[in-house]
């Protein structure tokens, strides 16, 4: 009888761990362009700014990138929301979209061969972004989520 109890406890622990590991940052969420625009930061100093005109700039991004991703620490480029997947699973960055749950970031530097996406999540603290190489990736491997930057002294007045 004891082996069944231990197996059930081990299975319950595994399921609880896997559900937490797959949802780092909370649940997938959609965000609109107005809410996305502005600076996003993390505690390690990474900063990614999405402009309303679809420009994007990033600095000190190393702490927010998955370890397997070889993107520059600083970047500039453009951004677009990804379309909803078709029946066959195809999704593409589309500059005409004004909201979405995944953002594609195209880096303007020719020598940097980096494909970067930001997956939008929402948890008890609000929106956060998880930087990934593949939009189908989950955020379990990246603990340094970007969150909207708090207002600076000049913005809080």
ABEGO torsion letter per residue (X at the ends): XAAAAAAAAAAAAAAAAAAAAAABGEBBBBBBAAAABEBBBBAAGBBBBBBAAGBBBBBGAAAABBAABBBBABBBEBBBBBBBBBAAGBBBBBAABABEABBBBBBABAABBBBBBBBBBBBAAEBBBBBBABAABBAAABABBBBBBBBBAAAAX
